[in-house]
Amino acid sequence: PLKLKGRVHAFEAQLARAHTKRKLKFTLPGPMTIIDTVADQFYGDKVKMAFAFAELLNQEALALQADGVDIIQFDEPAFNAYMKDAADWGVKALERAAQGLTCTTAVHICYGYGIQANVDWKKSLGEEWRQYEQIFPALAASSIKQVSLECYHSHVPPDLMKLLDGKDVMVGVIDVASDEIETPEQVAETIGRALQFVPKQRLFPCTNCGLAPMDRDVAMKKLQALAQGAELARRRHA
């Protein structure tokens, strides 16, 4: 059976907390995504294994909260690959991972980057990526407070955001699969489209996914465009 040998991210969380008074966010992989890449030689049942991982994630998440982390986000790209399972039990496993947390909880649903299999799969999805349509109702009914999704260049119909009524929505306005730097105007336009479906007090502009694989200079310029575009949107839509 799965068990933790000890803390996983104590050093990083405590170091970060000691160096800023600002809000601190930490990400963990979600249970459904973990079991998609781990061989099972004990449980014989993917749901049982997912909930076993959820319990371990919960232990680490509660410890991160005690370290002073303000927002804990679980990344669940597998939600896009196994839509029915995600709605049937994936969201429940996610809630188990977040059980007892009083800090802000979030989930990020990513389409994947980097390997050719992901690139080919995304090409097969057509002009409209509607996978979120099957998952959003379950997330809207869940205890998770924020949902992070890809928007810019992702072919996700913006109107699907209406299915997340009552949740904070982190809208990806920066493409992390390209080194091309977005302009503040492009960022503001993406935010404007999202505001047709998400109340402005619940909309948080962000990047589509992580910037870690990028050249640092490119990543910094993209973050600057994000900040400038958000400011432009605030002036337009305040």
C-alpha positions in Angstrom: 0.0 0.0 0.0 1.1 3.6 -0.7 2.5 5.6 2.1 4.6 8.8 2.5 8.2 8.4 3.7 8.0 12.0 5.0 7.4 15.6 3.8 7.8 16.2 0.0 7.9 20.0 -0.5 8.7 21.4 3.0 12.0 23.0 2.0 10.6 24.8 -1.1 7.5 26.0 0.7 9.2 27.2 3.9 12.0 28.9 1.9 9.4 30.7 -0.3 7.3 31.7 2.7 10.4 33.1 4.5 11.1 35.4 1.6 7.8 37.1 0.9 4.8 38.5 2.6 2.7 38.2 -0.6 0.3 35.4 -1.3 2.1 32.1 -1.9 0.8 29.4 -4.3 1.9 25.8 -4.6 1.1 23.2 -7.2 0.8 19.4 -6.8 -0.1 16.8 -9.4 -3.7 15.5 -9.1 -4.5 11.9 -8.2 -6.0 11.0 -11.6 -3.0 12.3 -13.5 -0.6 10.5 -11.2 -2.2 7.1 -11.7 -2.1 7.6 -15.5 1.7 7.4 -15.4 2.2 4.9 -12.5 2.2 1.1 -12.8 -0.1 -0.7 -10.3 1.2 -3.9 -8.8 -0.8 -3.7 -5.6 -4.4 -2.3 -5.8 -5.6 -3.9 -9.1 -8.1 -1.1 -9.4 -7.3 2.4 -10.8 -9.9 4.1 -8.7 -8.6 2.6 -5.4 -5.1 3.6 -6.4 -6.3 7.1 -7.2 -7.9 7.5 -3.8 -4.8 6.1 -2.1 -2.7 8.8 -3.8 -5.4 11.4 -2.9 -4.9 10.6 0.7 -1.1 11.1 0.4 -1.6 14.3 -1.5 -4.0 15.5 1.2 -1.3 14.9 3.9 1.2 17.0 2.0 -1.4 19.7 1.1 -2.4 20.1 4.8 1.3 20.3 5.7 1.9 23.0 3.0 -1.1 24.9 4.4 0.6 24.8 7.8 3.8 26.1 6.1 1.9 29.2 5.2 0.9 28.4 1.6 -2.2 30.5 0.6 -3.3 28.6 -2.5 -2.9 25.0 -3.4 -3.5 24.0 -7.0 -3.8 20.4 -8.2 -2.9 19.9 -11.9 -5.1 17.4 -13.7 -4.3 17.1 -17.4 -5.8 13.6 -17.3 -9.2 15.2 -16.9 -9.0 16.0 -20.7 -8.1 12.4 -21.7 -10.6 10.5 -19.6 -13.6 12.7 -19.5 -16.2 10.2 -18.3 -13.9 8.9 -15.5 -13.1 12.5 -14.5 -16.8 13.3 -14.1 -17.6 9.9 -12.4 -14.8 9.7 -9.9 -11.9 12.0 -10.8 -13.4 15.1 -9.3 -14.2 13.1 -6.1 -10.6 11.9 -5.8 -9.6 15.6 -6.3 -11.9 16.6 -3.5 -10.3 13.9 -1.3 -6.9 15.4 -2.0 -8.2 18.8 -0.9 -10.2 17.6 2.1 -9.9 19.7 5.2 -8.0 22.6 3.5 -9.1 26.1 4.5 -6.7 27.8 2.1 -7.8 28.5 -1.5 -8.0 25.4 -3.6 -7.6 25.2 -7.3 -7.5 22.7 -10.2 -5.7 23.3 -13.5 -6.8 21.3 -16.5 -4.0 21.2 -19.1 -3.9 19.9 -22.6 -0.3 18.8 -22.4 2.9 20.1 -24.2 6.2 19.0 -25.5 6.0 15.4 -26.7 4.8 14.6 -30.2 2.0 12.4 -29.0 0.4 15.4 -27.3 0.8 17.5 -30.4 -0.8 14.9 -32.6 -3.6 14.4 -30.2 -4.5 18.1 -30.1 -4.5 18.2 -33.9 -7.1 15.4 -33.8 -9.5 17.5 -31.6 -10.8 19.6 -34.5 -11.5 23.3 -34.4 -13.5 23.3 -31.2 -12.1 21.6 -28.0 -15.2 20.8 -26.0 -13.7 18.3 -23.5 -14.3 20.8 -20.7 -18.0 20.6 -21.3 -18.1 17.1 -19.8 -16.0 18.0 -16.7 -17.1 21.5 -15.8 -20.5 20.6 -14.3 -18.8 18.2 -11.9 -16.3 20.8 -11.0 -18.9 23.5 -10.5 -20.6 21.2 -8.0 -17.4 20.5 -6.2 -15.7 22.1 -3.2 -12.7 23.3 -5.3 -12.8 27.1 -5.3 -10.8 27.9 -8.5 -10.6 26.4 -12.0 -7.6 27.2 -14.3 -8.1 26.6 -18.0 -6.4 27.3 -21.3 -8.0 29.9 -23.4 -5.6 31.7 -25.8 -4.8 29.6 -28.9 -6.5 26.6 -27.3 -9.7 26.3 -29.4 -11.7 26.1 -26.3 -15.1 27.8 -26.8 -15.2 30.6 -24.3 -18.9 30.1 -23.6 -18.1 26.9 -21.8 -16.9 29.1 -18.9 -20.6 29.6 -18.1 -20.7 26.1 -16.8 -18.4 27.1 -14.0 -20.9 29.5 -12.4 -19.9 30.2 -8.8 -16.2 29.4 -9.2 -13.2 31.7 -9.7 -11.9 31.1 -13.2 -8.2 31.5 -14.0 -8.3 32.2 -17.7 -5.1 31.4 -19.7 -4.3 34.4 -21.8 -0.6 33.5 -22.5 0.4 30.7 -24.9 3.1 28.6 -23.4 3.6 26.5 -26.5 5.1 29.4 -28.5 8.0 31.8 -28.0 6.1 34.6 -29.6 5.4 37.4 -27.1 1.8 38.4 -26.7 1.0 42.1 -26.8 -0.9 43.7 -24.0 -3.7 44.4 -26.5 -4.0 40.7 -27.3 -4.1 39.8 -23.6 -6.8 42.5 -23.0 -8.8 41.1 -25.9 -8.7 37.6 -24.5 -9.8 38.9 -21.1 -12.6 40.8 -22.7 -14.0 37.7 -24.4 -13.9 35.8 -21.2 -15.7 38.6 -19.4 -18.7 37.8 -21.5 -19.1 34.6 -19.5 -17.3 35.1 -16.2 -18.1 37.9 -13.7 -15.1 40.3 -13.5 -14.7 39.7 -9.7 -14.2 36.0 -10.5 -11.9 36.3 -13.4 -8.1 35.9 -12.9 -5.9 36.2 -16.0 -3.0 33.7 -16.0 -0.8 31.7 -18.4 -2.2 28.7 -20.2 0.2 26.4 -18.3 3.7 26.5 -16.9 6.6 28.6 -18.3 9.3 26.4 -17.0 10.5 24.9 -20.3 10.9 28.4 -21.8 14.0 30.6 -22.1 13.9 32.9 -19.0 13.9 36.1 -21.1 10.9 34.9 -23.1 9.0 33.8 -19.9 9.7 37.2 -18.3 8.4 39.1 -21.3 5.3 37.0 -21.5 4.6 37.7 -17.8 5.1 41.4 -18.4 2.6 41.2 -21.2 0.2 39.4 -18.9 0.5 42.2 -16.3 0.2 45.0 -18.8 -2.7 43.4 -20.6 -4.6 42.8 -17.3 -4.1 46.5 -16.4 -5.4 47.5 -19.9 -8.4 45.3 -19.3 -9.1 46.8 -15.9 -9.2 50.2 -17.4 -11.5 49.1 -20.1 -13.9 47.1 -18.0 -13.8 48.7 -14.6 
